[in-house]
Amino acid sequence: MDAASAAMTTFGAALLLVSWVLMLITAWREDYAWGLFATLLPPLAYLYGLFRLDKAGQSVGIAVLGLLLLGLGLG
């Protein structure tokens, strides 16, 4: 793995972590149950984000960018 691939993989994983934290903040502000489910089951956090793009659109966008960087870094 060269330096560019390692950097893209690292930044992609970091962006996914940041997006999940932002999604948790949004979910907890919306409802206690969504916040709890998003904390315990991270894929549910992104499902919540897809249904509430008006409130969680920024988190979903960051997650898509993170997945893109991760895919380019590993591919």
Contacts in CASP RR format, 6 or more apart in sequence:
PFRMAT RR
TARGET T0000
AUTHOR 0000-0000-0000
METHOD contacts of the structure
MODEL  1
MDAASAAMTTFGAALLLVSWVLMLITAWREDYAWGLFATLLPPLAYLYGL
FRLDKAGQSVGIAVLGLLLLGLGLG
1 9 0 8 1.000
4 73 0 8 1.000
5 72 0 8 1.000
5 73 0 8 1.000
5 74 0 8 1.000
5 75 0 8 1.000
6 73 0 8 1.000
8 69 0 8 1.000
8 70 0 8 1.000
8 71 0 8 1.000
8 72 0 8 1.000
8 73 0 8 1.000
9 69 0 8 1.000
9 70 0 8 1.000
9 71 0 8 1.000
9 73 0 8 1.000
9 74 0 8 1.000
11 66 0 8 1.000
11 69 0 8 1.000
12 65 0 8 1.000
12 66 0 8 1.000
12 67 0 8 1.000
12 69 0 8 1.000
12 70 0 8 1.000
13 66 0 8 1.000
13 70 0 8 1.000
15 62 0 8 1.000
15 63 0 8 1.000
15 65 0 8 1.000
15 66 0 8 1.000
15 69 0 8 1.000
16 63 0 8 1.000
16 66 0 8 1.000
16 67 0 8 1.000
16 70 0 8 1.000
18 62 0 8 1.000
19 59 0 8 1.000
19 60 0 8 1.000
19 61 0 8 1.000
19 62 0 8 1.000
19 63 0 8 1.000
19 66 0 8 1.000
20 42 0 8 1.000
20 45 0 8 1.000
20 59 0 8 1.000
20 63 0 8 1.000
22 56 0 8 1.000
22 58 0 8 1.000
22 59 0 8 1.000
22 62 0 8 1.000
23 38 0 8 1.000
23 45 0 8 1.000
23 46 0 8 1.000
23 48 0 8 1.000
23 49 0 8 1.000
23 56 0 8 1.000
23 59 0 8 1.000
23 60 0 8 1.000
23 63 0 8 1.000
24 35 0 8 1.000
24 38 0 8 1.000
24 39 0 8 1.000
24 45 0 8 1.000
26 49 0 8 1.000
26 52 0 8 1.000
26 55 0 8 1.000
26 56 0 8 1.000
26 59 0 8 1.000
27 34 0 8 1.000
27 35 0 8 1.000
27 37 0 8 1.000
27 38 0 8 1.000
27 45 0 8 1.000
27 48 0 8 1.000
27 49 0 8 1.000
27 56 0 8 1.000
28 34 0 8 1.000
28 35 0 8 1.000
28 38 0 8 1.000
30 48 0 8 1.000
30 52 0 8 1.000
30 55 0 8 1.000
34 48 0 8 1.000
35 45 0 8 1.000
37 44 0 8 1.000
37 45 0 8 1.000
37 48 0 8 1.000
38 44 0 8 1.000
38 45 0 8 1.000
38 48 0 8 1.000
39 45 0 8 1.000
46 60 0 8 1.000
46 63 0 8 1.000
48 56 0 8 1.000
49 55 0 8 1.000
49 56 0 8 1.000
49 57 0 8 1.000
49 59 0 8 1.000
49 60 0 8 1.000
50 60 0 8 1.000
53 60 0 8 1.000
END
